[in-house]
Amino acid sequence: MTDSEIDARPAVVTKQGKRERLTAAAVRVLHERGVEKTTLADIARAADIPVGNVYYYFKTKDDLVEAAIGAHEHSLKTMISALDGLPTPQDRLKTLISGWVEQRDLAARFGCPFGTLSSELDKRADGLDRTAAEVMRILIDWTERQFRAMGRDDSRDLAVALIAAYQGISLITNTLRDPELMTREGDRLQRWIDSLTSDPTS
């Protein structure tokens, strides 16, 4: 679909399309440059929208950051919905891990898309840090449900351990610019899931 075809539609549809483009651009640019170094002009340029038009959709950069958090939440819920279609909790967790490993080159360049954003926002006290925390909690809660379905009494601890392992390896992979580190950690986590299945006291 071309821009002219989008613009030929009713104004409300055009507005939604440009808002979504700005949000998607914000997700990408915030990941690549970080919150502090990113300007509204950077996001407008990435979205191919005149910077003066940005204010029609988002009054401040923080509004765009909040929209980016919302986009991450939407992507997470979409991913969870797809994973829930798999037959066993082990399959769901191992597929989650495989998805992380597939993003190893991106992690090596910029770190975890949501983890790096959350880390930056944690240094602020404007409420966006708590908004990001709630998105992280969605993933932890879902992971806990998978371990509980495996019959684990320590499901919460295991969920936190899995997410912490991913965030930790994302940081190290990014710091050392070595995607192979994430590949090896992904293999280890896959074996870990198998060991929990075979030995409930692990």
Backbone as CSV, one residue per row, in Angstrom:
resi,resn,N_x,N_y,N_z,CA_x,CA_y,CA_z,C_x,C_y,C_z
1,MET,0.854,-1.203,0.000,0.000,0.000,0.000,0.883,1.243,0.000
2,THR,0.575,2.204,-0.846,1.375,3.429,-0.955,0.870,4.486,0.009
3,ASP,1.707,5.515,0.234,1.303,6.621,1.102,0.091,7.342,0.543
4,SER,0.022,7.461,-0.796,-1.107,8.176,-1.384,-2.401,7.429,-1.147
5,GLU,-2.338,6.101,-1.170,-3.542,5.312,-0.911,-3.969,5.462,0.547
6,ILE,-2.978,5.518,1.438,-3.315,5.726,2.848,-3.953,7.096,3.034
7,ASP,-3.357,8.139,2.423,-3.862,9.491,2.593,-5.233,9.686,1.976
8,ALA,-5.609,8.818,1.020,-6.915,8.943,0.391,-8.028,8.435,1.286
9,ARG,-7.670,7.753,2.355,-8.678,7.219,3.259,-9.157,8.302,4.212
10,PRO,-10.222,8.001,4.995,-10.694,8.977,5.968,-9.589,9.390,6.935
11,ALA,-9.679,10.603,7.449,-8.620,11.178,8.282,-8.296,10.304,9.479
12,VAL,-9.303,9.665,10.083,-9.050,8.881,11.287,-8.148,7.694,10.977
13,VAL,-8.284,7.094,9.785,-7.439,5.968,9.407,-6.018,6.446,9.135
14,THR,-5.888,7.590,8.415,-4.583,8.156,8.133,-3.858,8.486,9.432
15,LYS,-4.562,9.087,10.371,-3.961,9.447,11.653,-3.458,8.203,12.373
16,GLN,-4.258,7.135,12.383,-3.853,5.915,13.058,-2.614,5.323,12.393
17,GLY,-2.570,5.337,11.056,-1.421,4.790,10.359,-0.142,5.531,10.697
18,LYS,-0.186,6.845,10.719,1.011,7.629,11.034,1.400,7.465,12.499
19,ARG,0.430,7.365,13.369,0.727,7.142,14.787,1.444,5.804,14.969
20,GLU,0.974,4.788,14.269,1.605,3.480,14.370,3.024,3.506,13.795
21,ARG,3.218,4.251,12.701,4.555,4.375,12.126,5.506,5.061,13.102
22,LEU,5.021,6.096,13.755,5.852,6.791,14.737,6.174,5.887,15.924
23,THR,5.198,5.116,16.353,5.422,4.208,17.484,6.439,3.142,17.119
24,ALA,6.298,2.550,15.927,7.251,1.521,15.487,8.653,2.109,15.352
25,ALA,8.729,3.322,14.836,10.027,3.984,14.715,10.619,4.256,16.093
26,ALA,9.779,4.648,17.034,10.258,4.907,18.398,10.841,3.647,19.016
27,VAL,10.173,2.532,18.828,10.686,1.266,19.364,12.084,0.994,18.814
28,ARG,12.239,1.156,17.519,13.519,0.848,16.872,14.611,1.842,17.278
29,VAL,14.298,3.133,17.223,15.326,4.145,17.487,15.705,4.174,18.964
30,LEU,14.732,4.017,19.844,15.049,3.984,21.272,15.967,2.810,21.592
31,HIS,15.764,1.700,20.921,16.617,0.536,21.137,18.027,0.816,20.636
32,GLU,18.131,1.431,19.487,19.441,1.641,18.870,20.226,2.779,19.516
33,ARG,19.529,3.842,19.947,20.221,5.038,20.433,20.063,5.275,21.936
34,GLY,19.030,4.689,22.529,18.749,4.951,23.932,17.819,6.139,24.098
35,VAL,17.174,6.225,25.235,16.173,7.265,25.475,16.799,8.651,25.473
36,GLU,17.892,8.815,26.193,18.463,10.149,26.364,19.013,10.723,25.062
37,LYS,19.590,9.876,24.213,20.193,10.357,22.975,19.182,10.508,21.835
38,THR,17.997,9.964,22.006,16.990,10.010,20.944,16.196,11.306,21.015
39,THR,15.980,11.933,19.874,15.153,13.135,19.803,13.884,12.831,19.007
40,LEU,12.916,13.714,19.128,11.697,13.570,18.326,12.041,13.619,16.840
41,ALA,13.039,14.420,16.487,13.448,14.506,15.083,14.002,13.171,14.590
42,ASP,14.745,12.452,15.443,15.266,11.135,15.069,14.127,10.180,14.743
43,ILE,13.106,10.202,15.599,11.981,9.282,15.423,11.173,9.673,14.190
44,ALA,10.958,10.970,14.015,10.221,11.437,12.835,10.933,11.034,11.554
45,ARG,12.246,11.173,11.546,13.029,10.814,10.360,12.913,9.313,10.082
46,ALA,12.991,8.498,11.128,12.881,7.043,10.952,11.495,6.635,10.469
47,ALA,10.483,7.412,10.865,9.101,7.114,10.456,8.755,7.756,9.114
48,ASP,9.687,8.560,8.583,9.466,9.295,7.330,8.243,10.208,7.433
49,ILE,8.207,10.936,8.539,7.121,11.879,8.803,7.753,13.216,9.192
50,PRO,7.284,14.335,8.645,7.855,15.640,9.014,7.803,15.850,10.518
51,VAL,8.901,16.358,11.077,8.980,16.482,12.531,7.866,17.360,13.077
52,GLY,7.440,18.353,12.312,6.353,19.201,12.786,5.041,18.466,12.964
53,ASN,4.870,17.362,12.244,3.636,16.577,12.345,3.609,15.677,13.576
54,VAL,4.780,15.431,14.151,4.844,14.524,15.298,3.980,15.033,16.438
55,TYR,3.977,16.349,16.637,3.262,16.935,17.774,1.751,16.784,17.656
56,TYR,1.274,16.457,16.478,-0.155,16.206,16.308,-0.551,14.878,16.963
57,TYR,0.430,13.972,17.071,0.164,12.640,17.615,0.755,12.457,19.014
58,PHE,1.934,13.044,19.228,2.626,12.903,20.512,3.177,14.271,20.919
59,LYS,2.760,14.742,22.084,3.158,16.080,22.514,4.611,16.138,22.983
60,THR,5.090,15.044,23.578,6.446,15.032,24.114,7.146,13.722,23.761
61,LYS,8.443,13.697,23.969,9.191,12.455,23.750,8.733,11.383,24.729
62,ASP,8.402,11.781,25.959,7.930,10.803,26.937,6.641,10.128,26.464
63,ASP,5.789,10.863,25.752,4.575,10.249,25.201,4.940,9.154,24.201
64,LEU,5.985,9.403,23.425,6.440,8.397,22.469,7.100,7.211,23.176
65,VAL,7.819,7.481,24.237,8.415,6.401,25.015,7.311,5.517,25.591
66,GLU,6.268,6.143,26.108,5.145,5.377,26.652,4.476,4.553,25.557
67,ALA,4.340,5.122,24.364,3.761,4.382,23.240,4.650,3.202,22.865
68,ALA,5.970,3.389,22.940,6.898,2.294,22.643,6.746,1.166,23.662
69,ILE,6.568,1.525,24.929,6.325,0.507,25.957,5.055,-0.267,25.626
70,GLY,4.017,0.467,25.210,2.764,-0.183,24.834,2.944,-1.124,23.655
71,ALA,3.802,-0.738,22.710,4.078,-1.601,21.558,4.798,-2.868,21.998
72,HIS,5.727,-2.732,22.923,6.402,-3.907,23.470,5.393,-4.830,24.161
73,GLU,4.478,-4.242,24.903,3.459,-5.055,25.590,2.596,-5.805,24.583
74,HIS,2.195,-5.112,23.527,1.379,-5.754,22.498,2.136,-6.904,21.835
75,SER,3.409,-6.675,21.509,4.219,-7.728,20.886,4.383,-8.911,21.827
76,LEU,4.588,-8.626,23.109,4.740,-9.692,24.097,3.471,-10.533,24.193
77,LYS,2.313,-9.879,24.257,1.061,-10.615,24.366,0.776,-11.428,23.102
78,THR,1.156,-10.887,21.947,1.003,-11.636,20.698,1.881,-12.884,20.717
79,MET,3.130,-12.722,21.173,4.042,-13.853,21.272,3.517,-14.901,22.242
80,ILE,3.029,-14.453,23.397,2.498,-15.378,24.399,1.309,-16.154,23.836
81,SER,0.444,-15.467,23.104,-0.705,-16.131,22.501,-0.261,-17.232,21.546
82,ALA,0.778,-16.966,20.767,1.292,-17.984,19.839,1.918,-19.142,20.608
83,LEU,2.694,-18.832,21.648,3.322,-19.884,22.439,2.289,-20.759,23.135
84,ASP,1.190,-20.165,23.560,0.150,-20.926,24.247,-0.505,-21.968,23.335
85,GLY,-0.290,-21.842,22.029,-0.822,-22.836,21.101,0.002,-24.104,21.041
86,LEU,1.183,-24.098,21.657,2.045,-25.287,21.672,1.540,-26.268,22.722
87,PRO,1.801,-27.570,22.528,1.126,-28.589,23.342,1.552,-28.686,24.802
88,THR,2.826,-28.409,25.116,3.290,-28.595,26.492,4.006,-27.347,26.993
89,PRO,4.067,-27.177,28.314,4.805,-26.025,28.846,6.287,-26.084,28.503
90,GLN,6.842,-27.291,28.428,8.235,-27.417,28.027,8.446,-26.894,26.608
91,ASP,7.533,-27.255,25.708,7.618,-26.758,24.330,7.556,-25.231,24.305
92,ARG,6.670,-24.662,25.115,6.496,-23.210,25.131,7.755,-22.515,25.628
93,LEU,8.332,-23.020,26.708,9.533,-22.398,27.263,10.723,-22.543,26.324
94,LYS,10.874,-23.707,25.727,12.012,-23.925,24.831,11.864,-23.118,23.542
95,THR,10.643,-22.923,23.092,10.429,-22.074,21.915,10.700,-20.617,22.249
96,LEU,10.334,-20.201,23.451,10.666,-18.851,23.920,12.177,-18.645,23.882
97,ILE,12.912,-19.603,24.396,14.370,-19.512,24.417,14.924,-19.459,22.990
98,SER,14.380,-20.293,22.115,14.840,-20.285,20.717,14.612,-18.922,20.073
99,GLY,13.488,-18.301,20.400,13.209,-16.966,19.871,14.225,-15.945,20.346
100,TRP,14.635,-16.060,21.594,15.673,-15.163,22.104,16.974,-15.355,21.326
101,VAL,17.348,-16.608,21.119,18.613,-16.902,20.432,18.580,-16.373,18.992
102,GLU,17.431,-16.448,18.360,17.310,-15.947,16.987,17.611,-14.447,16.892
103,GLN,17.461,-13.742,18.008,17.722,-12.303,18.039,19.144,-11.972,18.507
104,ARG,20.036,-12.969,18.472,21.373,-12.792,19.050,22.188,-11.699,18.357
105,ASP,22.047,-11.564,17.037,22.820,-10.528,16.351,22.351,-9.129,16.756
106,LEU,21.036,-8.981,16.905,20.489,-7.705,17.359,20.932,-7.410,18.784
107,ALA,20.912,-8.445,19.628,21.350,-8.266,21.019,22.814,-7.889,21.083
108,ALA,23.629,-8.473,20.203,25.059,-8.153,20.203,25.295,-6.692,19.858
109,ARG,24.456,-6.141,19.009,24.626,-4.737,18.601,24.050,-3.759,19.616
110,PHE,22.842,-4.081,20.141,22.134,-3.073,20.937,21.612,-3.579,22.287
111,GLY,21.742,-4.866,22.580,21.178,-5.412,23.808,19.732,-5.836,23.623
112,CYS,19.118,-6.294,24.687,17.709,-6.685,24.648,16.849,-5.447,24.418
113,PRO,15.947,-5.477,23.442,15.137,-4.282,23.157,14.389,-3.744,24.370
114,PHE,13.745,-4.626,25.127,12.971,-4.131,26.255,13.820,-4.007,27.514
115,GLY,14.780,-4.893,27.678,15.633,-4.832,28.862,16.435,-3.545,28.927
116,THR,17.006,-3.126,27.793,17.788,-1.887,27.790,16.898,-0.675,28.049
117,LEU,15.690,-0.694,27.490,14.750,0.408,27.733,14.365,0.461,29.202
118,SER,14.056,-0.688,29.778,13.666,-0.738,31.194,14.792,-0.255,32.093
119,SER,16.020,-0.631,31.752,17.172,-0.210,32.551,17.343,1.302,32.537
120,GLU,17.145,1.909,31.365,17.237,3.369,31.276,16.140,4.048,32.079
121,LEU,14.929,3.535,31.950,13.788,4.175,32.609,13.848,4.010,34.116
122,ASP,14.551,2.989,34.590,14.661,2.761,36.026,15.382,3.906,36.726
123,LYS,16.159,4.674,35.984,16.887,5.795,36.578,16.023,7.038,36.715
124,ARG,14.777,6.938,36.240,13.868,8.087,36.301,12.775,7.827,37.332
125,ALA,12.091,8.880,37.700,11.024,8.750,38.700,9.748,9.412,38.195
126,ASP,9.448,9.189,36.905,8.282,9.841,36.303,7.125,8.883,36.044
127,GLY,7.257,7.641,36.528,6.183,6.671,36.356,6.392,5.719,35.193
128,LEU,7.202,6.113,34.219,7.447,5.229,33.081,8.224,3.983,33.505
129,ASP,9.015,4.112,34.571,9.731,2.941,35.075,8.756,1.882,35.565
130,ARG,7.690,2.315,36.227,6.696,1.350,36.724,5.864,0.777,35.576
131,THR,5.608,1.595,34.572,4.885,1.107,33.400,5.671,-0.006,32.721
132,ALA,6.981,0.196,32.575,7.832,-0.830,31.978,7.884,-2.074,32.860
133,ALA,7.914,-1.877,34.174,7.978,-3.014,35.091,6.756,-3.917,34.947
134,GLU,5.602,-3.319,34.693,4.385,-4.116,34.542,4.439,-4.994,33.300
135,VAL,5.101,-4.513,32.258,5.258,-5.336,31.054,6.191,-6.509,31.355
136,MET,7.289,-6.244,32.049,8.200,-7.321,32.435,7.478,-8.346,33.303
137,ARG,6.574,-7.865,34.154,5.844,-8.765,35.042,4.942,-9.719,34.248
138,ILE,4.413,-9.249,33.134,3.574,-10.114,32.292,4.358,-11.350,31.854
139,LEU,5.608,-11.133,31.407,6.431,-12.255,30.957,6.797,-13.175,32.118
140,ILE,7.148,-12.590,33.257,7.503,-13.418,34.412,6.297,-14.246,34.862
141,ASP,5.129,-13.626,34.917,3.926,-14.344,35.343,3.601,-15.487,34.392
142,TRP,3.725,-15.233,33.087,3.443,-16.288,32.113,4.441,-17.432,32.264
143,THR,5.719,-17.084,32.435,6.747,-18.113,32.596,6.497,-18.927,33.861
144,GLU,6.079,-18.255,34.914,5.746,-18.965,36.157,4.632,-19.983,35.920
145,ARG,3.632,-19.611,35.146,2.530,-20.543,34.861,3.025,-21.780,34.115
146,GLN,4.030,-21.618,33.265,4.560,-22.777,32.541,5.264,-23.731,33.498
147,PHE,6.072,-23.192,34.398,6.752,-24.052,35.359,5.754,-24.711,36.316
148,ARG,4.714,-23.981,36.672,3.696,-24.568,37.542,2.988,-25.721,36.837
149,ALA,2.740,-25.546,35.535,2.100,-26.612,34.755,3.007,-27.839,34.651
150,MET,4.316,-27.646,34.842,5.263,-28.764,34.857,5.309,-29.440,36.222
151,GLY,4.507,-28.917,37.166,4.447,-29.512,38.491,5.478,-28.990,39.468
152,ARG,6.074,-27.832,39.157,7.109,-27.292,40.006,6.530,-26.416,41.114
153,ASP,6.903,-26.724,42.362,6.472,-25.902,43.490,7.245,-24.588,43.562
154,ASP,8.402,-24.557,42.939,9.256,-23.365,42.949,9.122,-22.586,41.641
155,SER,7.925,-22.575,41.092,7.705,-22.015,39.756,8.071,-20.531,39.665
156,ARG,7.807,-19.768,40.706,8.130,-18.340,40.648,9.645,-18.138,40.603
157,ASP,10.366,-18.858,41.444,11.815,-18.731,41.463,12.410,-19.144,40.118
158,LEU,11.883,-20.205,39.534,12.391,-20.672,38.242,12.098,-19.655,37.144
159,ALA,10.928,-19.035,37.200,10.569,-18.026,36.205,11.523,-16.838,36.268
160,VAL,11.773,-16.360,37.467,12.695,-15.231,37.635,14.094,-15.629,37.179
161,ALA,14.505,-16.850,37.495,15.831,-17.312,37.091,15.964,-17.358,35.571
162,LEU,14.933,-17.807,34.873,14.986,-17.893,33.416,15.068,-16.509,32.783
163,ILE,14.212,-15.589,33.230,14.221,-14.239,32.661,15.528,-13.533,33.005
164,ALA,16.023,-13.758,34.227,17.298,-13.149,34.630,18.451,-13.683,33.782
165,ALA,18.414,-14.976,33.462,19.461,-15.560,32.623,19.465,-14.916,31.253
166,TYR,18.279,-14.702,30.703,18.193,-14.065,29.385,18.697,-12.623,29.430
167,GLN,18.240,-11.860,30.425,18.672,-10.470,30.514,20.180,-10.380,30.748
168,GLY,20.702,-11.286,31.552,22.134,-11.279,31.818,22.953,-11.600,30.580
169,ILE,22.544,-12.617,29.828,23.302,-12.975,28.640,23.142,-11.925,27.554
170,SER,22.012,-11.237,27.525,21.841,-10.140,26.569,22.845,-9.026,26.851
171,LEU,23.018,-8.714,28.130,23.972,-7.677,28.515,25.404,-8.078,28.150
172,ILE,25.769,-9.320,28.459,27.131,-9.778,28.176,27.370,-9.879,26.668
173,THR,26.356,-10.385,25.949,26.459,-10.484,24.494,26.672,-9.113,23.875
174,ASN,25.940,-8.124,24.377,26.068,-6.761,23.874,27.417,-6.154,24.257
175,THR,27.832,-6.356,25.488,29.087,-5.781,25.964,30.283,-6.330,25.190
176,LEU,30.270,-7.636,24.939,31.390,-8.278,24.251,31.176,-8.373,22.737
177,ARG,30.002,-7.944,22.289,29.662,-7.989,20.859,29.869,-9.395,20.288
178,ASP,29.399,-10.387,21.039,29.620,-11.786,20.640,28.302,-12.550,20.673
179,PRO,27.596,-12.660,19.532,26.309,-13.354,19.507,26.395,-14.827,19.858
180,GLU,27.584,-15.428,19.678,27.734,-16.849,19.987,27.518,-17.124,21.469
181,LEU,27.759,-16.134,22.310,27.512,-16.305,23.748,26.038,-16.598,24.009
182,MET,25.161,-15.922,23.293,23.737,-16.155,23.476,23.338,-17.522,22.940
183,THR,23.977,-17.958,21.861,23.706,-19.299,21.325,24.027,-20.360,22.367
184,ARG,25.198,-20.236,22.988,25.604,-21.231,23.978,24.707,-21.192,25.219
185,GLU,24.348,-19.977,25.646,23.459,-19.877,26.814,22.077,-20.429,26.481
186,GLY,21.613,-20.202,25.255,20.324,-20.767,24.850,20.333,-22.281,24.905
187,ASP,21.433,-22.899,24.445,21.563,-24.354,24.516,21.541,-24.828,25.968
188,ARG,22.240,-24.087,26.821,22.268,-24.474,28.244,20.873,-24.392,28.861
189,LEU,20.152,-23.328,28.532,18.805,-23.172,29.088,17.861,-24.246,28.565
190,GLN,18.020,-24.641,27.313,17.213,-25.734,26.768,17.471,-27.018,27.555
191,ARG,18.726,-27.309,27.832,19.063,-28.503,28.618,18.526,-28.390,30.041
192,TRP,18.566,-27.180,30.565,18.040,-26.945,31.914,16.553,-27.271,31.980
193,ILE,15.801,-26.805,30.974,14.367,-27.116,30.931,14.157,-28.623,30.890
194,ASP,14.959,-29.332,30.078,14.848,-30.782,30.009,15.159,-31.433,31.351
195,SER,16.144,-30.897,32.049,16.513,-31.501,33.341,15.413,-31.293,34.365
196,LEU,14.722,-30.175,34.307,13.616,-29.925,35.242,12.459,-30.868,34.968
197,THR,12.290,-31.229,33.712,11.227,-32.165,33.345,11.530,-33.563,33.854
198,SER,12.796,-33.951,33.754,13.165,-35.330,34.104,13.397,-35.509,35.598
199,ASP,13.712,-34.402,36.298,14.036,-34.498,37.718,13.359,-33.377,38.486
200,PRO,12.183,-33.628,39.087,11.433,-32.583,39.759,12.148,-31.997,40.978
201,THR,13.263,-32.584,41.409,13.978,-32.023,42.565,15.108,-31.109,42.125
202,SER,15.289,-30.921,40.788,16.393,-30.083,40.293,16.207,-28.645,40.705
